[in-house]
Structures are given as C-alpha cells and as structure tokens.
Amino acid sequence: MEQTKFLTDRNLGKLTKWLRTLGYDTACHTGNIDRNFLRRGAKEGRIVLTRRRDMAGRSFLGRMFIVCSDRVSDQLSEVIEECSLKPDPEKFLTICLACNENLEDIPKMDVESRVPPYVFQTQENFRICPQCEKIFWPGTHKDNVLLYLRRHNLIHHP
C-alpha cells in the first residue's frame, strides 16, 4: 500500500511538522504558490495542501486540499478527515522534522559524544537523520504526541 505524501505551502509550517511527526512524508514548498507549486505536487505524487483559496480554481491534475483553519490542531483535523488518514503510533517520530528524511537506527555507542550525558545514561534506542545528522531518542516525545492528539480528538486509540 502506497504511503500518503503531502506538499504544503510555506504558510503551513506547523502543519508540516505535525504531519511529519505522525510519520507522513511531507515536503514544504518554499517558493511562490503558483503553477510550479502545483506541478511539483503532481510530479511527486503528493496531495497539495494550501491555505490559498484562489488555488481552488486552478486546473490541476493532482489532488489538492484547501486548509481553512488558522489553528494547527484544527488544520490537522481537517487533513485527517479529508484524506481519511489513520495515524499509526508505530510511525510517529520516524521522520526528521527538519529534513523530511526517514530516520535510521544508530548504535548507542556511536552517539555518546553527541547527546547529553543523562540522555545517554537513560536511553537505549537512538536514531539519526541521514541528511542533517541530528540524533533522536524516544524520551517522552511519543507520549506527549499521543496526549496532544487525544486532547484534540485527532485519534481514538486507547
């Protein structure tokens, strides 16, 4: 089954990060919101997300969704509903929030000099972004993501 991928305009930075947090491949277009933006979405097989209502009238062979809300929790709700997404907690925090690259496992001993001592002592699993080389570890992030999603009625997991 092919993974849902998104292309957001530069005005949806927080939504972009949340979609990545949920494990969705989400590229952010930093250029103008124009034909090139739409062409990129179609070429890369991405659902185009924008706040620009005037884009709805453009002819476009791909799939586009106009995000209406100003608040990121409401934007996320709109996208989840519109695209029939079923966020999978197993995919949460598997994509670099900065680079949109899939994180890779890295042995604990390889990160000792790159993470705070407390983190090295208390964590066992580490991941690295192959592009920016940032190091990630579970910590409380996943629990906080689940709490946020439940609090905003975005997922219905126990």
C-alpha positions in Angstrom: 0.0 0.0 0.0 1.4 3.3 -1.0 2.1 5.9 1.7 0.2 9.2 1.5 2.5 12.0 0.8 1.9 15.8 1.1 3.3 19.0 -0.3 2.5 22.1 1.8 2.9 25.7 1.0 5.3 27.8 3.2 2.3 29.2 5.2 1.6 25.7 6.7 4.9 25.2 8.6 3.4 23.9 11.9 1.0 21.6 10.0 4.1 20.3 8.0 5.9 19.4 11.2 2.8 17.7 12.7 2.3 15.6 9.6 6.0 14.6 9.7 5.6 13.9 13.5 2.8 11.5 12.6 5.1 9.8 10.0 3.8 11.2 6.8 6.3 12.2 4.1 5.5 16.0 3.9 7.6 18.3 1.7 7.3 22.1 2.2 7.4 24.3 -0.9 9.2 27.4 0.0 8.7 29.2 -3.4 5.7 31.0 -4.7 2.3 29.4 -4.5 1.8 29.1 -8.3 1.9 26.6 -11.2 5.3 25.4 -10.2 3.9 24.5 -6.8 1.1 22.5 -8.4 3.4 20.9 -10.9 5.7 19.8 -8.1 2.8 18.2 -6.2 1.7 16.3 -9.3 5.2 15.2 -10.4 6.0 13.9 -6.9 2.5 12.3 -6.4 1.7 14.4 -3.4 -1.5 15.8 -2.0 -1.1 19.6 -2.2 -2.1 21.4 0.9 -2.5 25.2 0.8 -4.4 28.0 2.6 -4.7 29.9 -0.6 -8.4 29.7 -1.5 -7.8 31.1 -5.0 -5.9 27.9 -5.9 -9.2 26.0 -5.9 -10.0 27.5 -9.3 -6.8 26.4 -10.9 -6.8 23.4 -13.2 -4.7 20.7 -11.6 -4.4 17.0 -12.4 -3.4 16.0 -8.9 -5.2 16.2 -5.6 -5.4 19.5 -3.7 -7.0 20.4 -0.4 -7.6 24.0 0.7 -6.9 24.2 4.5 -9.4 26.6 6.1 -8.4 26.8 9.8 -5.8 29.0 11.3 -5.1 26.7 14.3 -2.8 23.8 13.7 -4.9 21.3 15.7 -7.9 22.2 13.5 -5.8 22.1 10.3 -4.6 18.6 11.3 -8.2 17.5 12.0 -9.2 18.8 8.5 -6.4 16.9 6.7 -7.0 13.7 8.7 -10.7 13.8 7.8 -10.3 15.0 4.2 -7.6 12.4 3.4 -9.2 9.6 5.6 -5.9 9.2 7.4 -5.5 6.7 10.2 -2.4 7.8 12.1 -0.4 4.8 13.3 1.6 5.4 16.5 4.2 3.0 15.2 5.1 5.5 12.6 5.2 8.5 14.9 8.5 10.3 15.1 10.1 8.2 12.3 10.8 11.2 10.0 13.1 14.1 10.7 11.1 17.2 11.4 13.6 19.5 9.7 14.6 17.4 6.7 11.6 15.1 6.0 14.1 12.2 5.8 13.3 8.8 7.3 15.3 8.3 10.5 17.7 5.4 10.7 18.8 3.4 13.8 22.2 4.2 15.1 24.1 2.2 17.8 24.1 3.7 21.2 27.9 3.8 21.4 28.0 5.9 18.3 26.1 8.8 20.0 27.8 9.1 23.3 29.6 12.3 22.5 26.6 13.7 20.6 23.9 13.6 23.3 23.6 14.9 26.8 25.1 12.5 29.5 21.7 12.0 31.2 20.2 11.0 27.8 23.0 8.6 27.1 22.6 7.0 30.6 18.8 6.7 30.5 18.0 5.9 26.8 18.8 2.7 24.8 17.5 3.5 21.3 18.7 6.2 19.1 18.0 7.3 15.5 19.8 9.6 13.2 18.7 11.7 10.3 20.9 10.7 7.3 20.7 14.3 5.9 21.2 16.7 8.8 22.7 14.1 11.2 20.6 15.2 14.2 20.2 12.5 16.8 16.8 11.5 18.1 15.7 9.3 21.0 12.2 8.3 22.4 12.2 10.2 25.7 8.7 11.4 26.5 8.0 12.7 23.0 5.8 9.9 21.8 3.6 10.0 24.9 3.3 13.8 24.5 2.3 13.4 20.9 -0.4 10.9 21.8 -1.6 13.1 24.6 -1.9 16.1 22.2 -3.7 14.1 19.6 -6.2 12.6 22.2 -6.7 16.1 23.8 -7.7 17.5 20.4 -9.7 14.4 19.4 -7.4 13.7 16.4 -7.0 10.0 17.2 -9.0 7.5 19.1 -6.5 5.0 20.4 -6.8 3.6 23.9 
